[in-house]
Amino acid sequence: MTLRTLKRLIFLSYLPLSLICVGCGGIDHRKAVYISEGYYGWVRIEYGVTGAPKVPAGSFFRSDYPSFSSSGLLQTSSELKREVDSVEIYYGTAMEVRRVPADMIHGRISSLNVTRPDGSRFEREFETAFIGPESEYEKHRHQLERFRKSDDNYVISGFEDLPRVGNIRN
């Protein structure tokens, strides 16, 4: 096999991969989790949980991403990143996958902007949000808003005082 033939073979084997990457907009580094469509209520992602699955970045397969339990809790061994929106929430069924619309996610906060009354942080990192229409959120927003001290600062005594996760439609 000549050097020219080898180069041509390498080029032809990388061509389909490069076209796929260009067609898909490159590698997607967003992290995603799934929730059942029709879930209304508070959800919580708890980070750094030993033995829990990681939240992968940029997978083609829905089965690679963890899903919220029916109780609205998702535990992952991944670490919480500085950006609150680092994890995207999707509705996923066997036939369709689509992002939960922004107007269905309310009151999203993370442990990065929550302290205890003494100024200390919680041992476990988390994100919490309400999933559902604004009319439903308005009925439950006090469960979080009572702890707001400023635009992006919440003071909560204990982990158990966070809004209780669960589907309010059940």
C-alpha positions in Angstrom: 0.0 0.0 0.0 1.5 3.3 -1.0 1.6 6.4 1.2 -0.9 8.1 -1.1 -3.4 5.3 -0.8 -3.0 5.2 3.0 -3.7 9.0 3.2 -6.8 8.6 1.0 -8.1 5.8 3.2 -7.6 7.8 6.3 -9.3 10.8 4.7 -12.3 8.7 3.6 -12.7 7.2 7.0 -12.7 10.6 8.8 -14.9 12.3 6.3 -18.3 10.8 7.6 -17.4 11.7 11.2 -16.4 15.2 10.3 -19.7 15.7 8.4 -21.7 14.4 11.3 -19.9 16.8 13.7 -20.5 19.8 11.3 -24.1 18.8 10.8 -24.8 18.5 14.5 -23.1 21.8 15.3 -20.1 20.1 16.9 -19.9 18.4 20.2 -22.7 19.4 22.7 -21.3 19.9 26.2 -24.6 20.6 27.8 -25.8 18.2 30.5 -29.3 16.9 30.4 -31.8 15.1 32.7 -35.3 13.9 32.0 -38.6 14.3 33.6 -42.0 12.8 32.9 -44.2 15.0 30.8 -47.1 16.3 32.9 -45.0 16.5 36.1 -46.0 19.7 38.0 -44.2 20.5 41.3 -40.8 21.0 42.9 -37.8 19.0 41.7 -34.3 18.7 43.2 -31.0 17.5 41.8 -28.6 16.5 44.5 -24.9 16.5 43.4 -21.9 14.6 44.7 -23.9 11.6 45.8 -21.5 8.6 46.0 -22.6 5.7 43.8 -25.2 7.7 41.9 -24.9 7.9 38.1 -23.0 10.8 36.5 -24.8 13.3 34.2 -23.0 12.9 30.9 -22.3 15.8 28.5 -23.1 15.5 24.9 -24.5 12.0 24.4 -26.6 11.0 21.5 -28.6 8.5 23.5 -31.4 9.4 25.9 -30.7 6.3 27.9 -27.3 7.8 28.9 -29.0 10.6 30.9 -30.6 10.1 34.3 -34.2 10.8 35.0 -36.0 12.3 37.9 -37.8 9.7 40.0 -41.5 10.0 40.2 -40.9 11.8 43.6 -39.1 14.6 41.8 -35.6 13.8 43.1 -32.5 13.1 41.1 -29.2 12.2 42.7 -26.0 12.3 40.7 -22.3 11.8 41.5 -21.5 14.8 39.1 -20.4 18.1 40.6 -22.5 21.2 40.5 -21.0 23.8 38.2 -21.1 27.5 38.7 -23.8 28.1 36.1 -27.2 27.3 37.5 -28.5 26.4 34.0 -25.7 23.9 33.4 -28.2 21.1 33.4 -31.0 21.2 30.9 -34.3 19.5 31.7 -36.1 17.5 29.0 -39.3 15.7 28.6 -38.5 12.3 27.2 -40.7 9.5 25.9 -39.9 6.6 23.6 -41.2 8.7 20.7 -40.0 12.2 21.5 -37.4 14.2 23.3 -37.9 18.0 23.8 -36.6 20.6 26.2 -38.9 21.7 29.0 -40.0 25.2 27.9 -38.5 28.1 29.9 -41.9 29.3 30.9 -42.5 26.0 32.7 -39.4 26.3 35.0 -39.7 28.7 37.9 -37.8 29.6 41.1 -34.7 27.8 40.0 -31.9 28.1 42.6 -28.8 26.2 43.6 -26.8 25.7 46.8 -24.4 28.2 45.3 -26.7 31.0 46.4 -28.1 29.5 49.6 -26.6 29.8 53.1 -27.6 28.9 56.6 -28.4 31.7 59.1 -24.7 31.5 60.3 -23.4 32.0 56.8 -22.2 28.4 56.3 -23.1 26.3 53.2 -25.0 23.0 53.1 -22.9 19.8 52.9 -24.7 18.6 49.8 -24.8 20.7 46.7 -28.2 20.9 44.9 -30.5 22.7 42.5 -34.2 23.0 43.0 -36.9 24.4 40.7 -40.6 24.3 40.2 -41.8 22.6 36.9 -45.3 23.6 35.7 -47.3 26.5 34.4 -46.9 29.9 36.1 -50.4 29.7 37.6 -49.4 26.6 39.5 -46.1 28.1 40.6 -47.9 31.1 42.0 -49.7 28.7 44.4 -46.4 27.3 45.6 -43.8 30.0 45.3 -44.0 30.9 49.0 -42.3 27.6 49.8 -39.1 29.1 48.4 -39.7 32.9 48.5 -40.0 33.1 52.3 -36.2 32.4 52.4 -35.2 35.1 49.9 -33.0 37.8 51.3 -32.0 39.6 48.1 -32.2 39.0 44.3 -30.0 36.0 44.4 -29.5 35.1 48.1 -31.5 32.7 50.2 -31.1 31.9 53.9 -32.4 28.5 54.8 -31.9 26.8 58.2 -31.7 23.2 57.0 -31.9 21.0 54.0 -35.3 19.7 55.2 -36.7 23.3 54.9 -36.2 23.3 51.1 -39.5 23.1 49.1 -40.7 19.5 49.3 -40.3 17.7 46.0 -43.2 15.8 44.4 -45.7 15.9 41.7 -48.7 18.0 42.8 -50.8 16.3 40.1 -50.8 12.9 41.8 
